[in-house]
Amino acid sequence: MEASSGPRRSSAQEPDGPGDGADLISTLPDELPLLVLARLPCTGVLPRRWLGLWAGLRQIVFRGVALPSLEEALGRVTPPAVSIKQQRGPVPTEHWTDSAAAGVPINSLLRAAARLDPEKLDFRLPSGLIDRTLAVDLPCFQRATSIALDLSPITLAVPAGADFPALETLSLARCSTDLDALLSCCPRLRTLRLSTASDIRVNSPSLQELVVCCETSVTRHVDIVAPALKQLAISLTAVDLSISVLAPMVEKVSWHCLYFGPRIVFGLWGLNKVQLQSAERQGEPSSLCIYACAFSGFFRAQAGHFKQEIEKHMVAAFSGLELHLTARGHAFGALVFHLLRMNRIRTATRRLKVVLERSTFKEVCPPYCPCESNWRSQTISLDALEEVEFNEFDGADHEFDLLELILGCAPTLKRMIVKLSEETSASNDGCAKIDNIFKAWSSVECDVYHSSGLMHGSQNCPST
C-alpha cells in the first residue's frame, strides 16, 4: 500500500518496517548521543558511529586502563575538560620501573591531563605498580578547582613558577611533597586532605578545612598555621610528638592520636591514646579523652612528660574530660588527681567521666606500689566541675576514697552518676557505702545505676 501523502523515501534511507536491523539512533546529531553517553556508566558496547564520540564528553572516567593506552586516550580528548578521573583498577600487566615509570607513564600522563585544562582531576594509581619512590613534576592546572592524587610511592615536585589560581580542594594520598611550596601556589585553597605523611606542616591563610589521616606511619611533627580554619580532623600515630596549631577560628575538631608503647608514662600508667572531639550536637560539651593502661612493668620505664604530652593536644576549647582507664587491679586515684591538677583541665572541665575498662589480666600490687601513694590526702580546687560520672564502678576501697575526694573538691558540683559493675551490683555492702557517702552531700543529685540498667536514687539504694 502506498502512502497517502508525503514523499516516499528510498529503502536505503528509511526501512519499510521494524525488524530490518536499521540503526535509527545513529542518524541523530552528535549533540544528542553525547547527552546519552554522559549518562552511561560504561561505554564498552556502543554503535560503531558512537565509538569516537566519548572524547567530546566533559566528564570522563577511566577504570583499569593500562597506562600507555590511557595516555593515548587522553590525547584524543578535546580540551577544555570538566572532569577527568583515572580510578584504581586491576594492576595492568605492564610493570613500570625506574626510568620507564618516571619518564613515560606518570610525568607524561600528568602533562597530558594538564593540556586538557580540566576543572577537576582525580588520578589514582593501584598499589604495587612502581618499584621504588619516584620524583614527578606536578604541572600547572590553571582552571582546576579540585585535584585528587593517590600515587604511591611518588614524590611530587613543584616546579618554579607553578600556579593553581582556581584550586579550592586538594587531596593527596600515598605521595609526598613540599607542602609549603605547593600551598603557596594555591591562593584560593579551602579544603586540604592528606594521608600517610610523617610530618604535617600546613601554612595557608585561606584554608578552612583540614583532614589528615596518618595512622599507618609514625608522625613526629604537626605544625599548622591556618587563621581561617574552621574544621580540623586529624588521626595519627605518634611516639614523641611535636605539636603547634595556630587556628583561632576553628569550630569543629576531631583529633585522634595513638601512642606506640609505654613511651609516655606516669608511675605505672602508660599513655595509649588522646582524643579531642567537638560535640556532635549543639549544647553538648566538647571532650578531651585520655586513654591509659596500668602495668607494673611501666614503673621501670623512663618517665615521660605525661602532663606536657597531653597539653600538646589541647588545640581547641573543651569542657568535658573523659578518662578511659585499664587499671588491672591498681588504684587510679593518683593518676586522676595528677591530671585534674593540670591548669587547663582544672579550669575548663565541667563534666568528668571516668570509664574503667575491663581487662582479663589482673595484677597484685607489689610492695610500695606507686598506685598506693599519698593521693588520698591531696586536695584541689575544682570550681568549674558540675557533673561526674563513673562507669563500671567496682567497689574497691580506693574508688570510694576517690568519690569522697572529688565531692570535697568541687563546690559547684550538681550531679554525680555511678554506674556499678556486675560484681558491685550484687553487693549490699558496696551499695550501702555509696549511700552513706552521698548522704553527706545532700546538695548534689546522686544517681546509682546497676548493671541491669535499673536506676536508683542514692537514698533508695536497695538493701536486700
PEMOMO-V730582 format. One record per pair of residues at least 24 apart in sequence whose ideal C-beta (glycine too) atoms are under 8 Angstrom apart, sorted by the first residue. I is the first residue (numbers start at 0). J is the second residue. Records with the same first field share a line. If there is no record, write none. Layout:
BEGIN
I: J / J
END
This chain:
BEGIN
22: 46 / 48
25: 49
29: 55
51: 75
57: 81 / 82
58: 82
59: 83 / 84
60: 84 / 86
61: 85 / 86
62: 86 / 88
63: 88 / 89 / 91
64: 88 / 91
65: 91 / 92 / 93
66: 91 / 93 / 95 / 103 / 104 / 108
67: 93 / 103 / 104
69: 108
70: 104 / 107 / 108 / 111
73: 108 / 111 / 112 / 115
74: 111
76: 115
78: 114 / 115 / 116
79: 115 / 116 / 117 / 118 / 142
80: 115 / 116 / 117 / 118
81: 117 / 118 / 119
82: 117 / 118 / 119 / 120 / 121
83: 112 / 115 / 117 / 119 / 120 / 121 / 122
84: 119 / 120 / 121 / 122
85: 121 / 122 / 123 / 124
86: 121 / 123
87: 123 / 124 / 125 / 149
88: 125
89: 125
90: 125 / 127 / 128
91: 128
94: 128 / 130
95: 128 / 129
96: 129 / 130 / 131
97: 130 / 131 / 133
100: 128 / 129 / 130 / 133
101: 133 / 134 / 135
105: 129 / 133 / 135 / 150 / 153
106: 135 / 136
109: 135 / 136 / 137 / 138
110: 138
112: 138 / 140
113: 138 / 139 / 140
116: 140 / 141 / 142
117: 142 / 143
118: 142 / 143 / 144 / 145 / 165
119: 143 / 144 / 145 / 146
120: 145 / 146 / 147 / 148
121: 145 / 146 / 147
122: 147 / 148 / 149 / 150
123: 147 / 148 / 149 / 150 / 172
124: 149 / 150 / 151
126: 151 / 173
129: 153
137: 161 / 176 / 181
139: 163
140: 166
141: 165
144: 168
145: 169
146: 170
147: 172
148: 172 / 174
149: 173 / 174
150: 174
155: 181
157: 181 / 184
168: 192
178: 202
182: 206
198: 222
199: 223 / 233 / 235
201: 225
209: 233
211: 235
214: 257
217: 259
231: 314 / 315
238: 262
240: 308 / 311
241: 311
242: 311 / 312 / 314
244: 314
246: 314 / 315
249: 314 / 315
250: 277
251: 277
252: 276 / 277 / 285 / 314 / 315
253: 277
254: 312 / 314 / 315
256: 312
261: 294 / 296 / 297 / 300
262: 300 / 303
263: 303 / 304 / 305 / 308
264: 297 / 298 / 300 / 301 / 302 / 303 / 305
265: 291 / 302 / 303 / 305 / 334 / 337
266: 297 / 298 / 333 / 334 / 369 / 370 / 372
267: 293 / 294 / 295 / 296 / 297 / 298 / 329 / 368 / 369 / 370
268: 292 / 293 / 297 / 305 / 331 / 334
269: 293 / 294 / 297 / 300
270: 303 / 305 / 308 / 309
273: 308 / 309 / 312
275: 312 / 313 / 314 / 315 / 317
277: 315
284: 317 / 318 / 319 / 349 / 350
285: 315 / 316 / 317 / 318 / 319
286: 317 / 318 / 319 / 320 / 321 / 350 / 352
287: 312 / 313 / 317 / 319 / 320 / 321 / 344
288: 321 / 322 / 323
289: 320 / 321 / 322 / 323 / 338
290: 323
291: 322 / 323 / 324 / 325 / 334
292: 324 / 325 / 327
293: 324 / 325 / 326 / 327 / 329 / 331 / 362 / 370
294: 327 / 362
295: 329 / 362 / 364 / 365 / 368
298: 369
305: 337
306: 337 / 338 / 341
309: 338 / 341
310: 341 / 343
313: 343
316: 347
317: 347
318: 347 / 348 / 349 / 350 / 383
319: 348 / 349 / 350 / 351 / 352
320: 344 / 348 / 350 / 351 / 352
321: 352 / 353 / 354
322: 351 / 352 / 353 / 354
323: 354 / 356
324: 353 / 354 / 355 / 356
325: 355 / 356 / 358
326: 355 / 358
327: 358 / 360 / 361 / 362
328: 361 / 362 / 363 / 364
329: 362 / 364 / 368 / 370
330: 364 / 370 / 371 / 374 / 395 / 397
331: 355 / 370 / 397 / 401
332: 374 / 375 / 397 / 400 / 401 / 404
333: 369 / 370 / 372 / 374
335: 401
336: 374 / 377 / 379 / 404
339: 379 / 381
340: 379
345: 379 / 380 / 381 / 383
346: 382 / 383
347: 383
348: 381 / 383 / 384
349: 383 / 384 / 385 / 386
350: 384 / 385 / 386 / 387 / 388
351: 384 / 386 / 387 / 388 / 405
352: 387 / 388 / 390
353: 387 / 388 / 389 / 390
354: 390 / 391
355: 389 / 390 / 391 / 392 / 393 / 420
356: 391
357: 391
371: 397
375: 400 / 404
377: 404
378: 404 / 407 / 408
379: 408
380: 408
381: 405 / 408 / 409 / 412
382: 409 / 410 / 411
383: 411
384: 408 / 409 / 411 / 412
385: 409 / 411 / 412 / 413 / 414
386: 412 / 413 / 414 / 415 / 416
387: 412 / 414 / 415 / 416
388: 415 / 416 / 417 / 418
389: 416 / 417 / 418
390: 418
391: 418 / 419 / 420
392: 417 / 418 / 419 / 420 / 423
393: 420 / 422 / 423
394: 419 / 420 / 422 / 423 / 426 / 428 / 429 / 432
399: 432 / 433 / 436
402: 433 / 436
403: 436
406: 436 / 439 / 440 / 443
412: 440 / 443
413: 443 / 444
414: 443 / 444 / 445 / 446
415: 440 / 443 / 444 / 445 / 446
416: 445 / 446 / 448
417: 445 / 446 / 447 / 448
418: 447 / 448
419: 447 / 448 / 449 / 450
420: 450
421: 450
423: 450
424: 449 / 450 / 451
427: 462 / 463
430: 460 / 461 / 462
431: 460 / 462
433: 457 / 460
434: 458 / 460
END
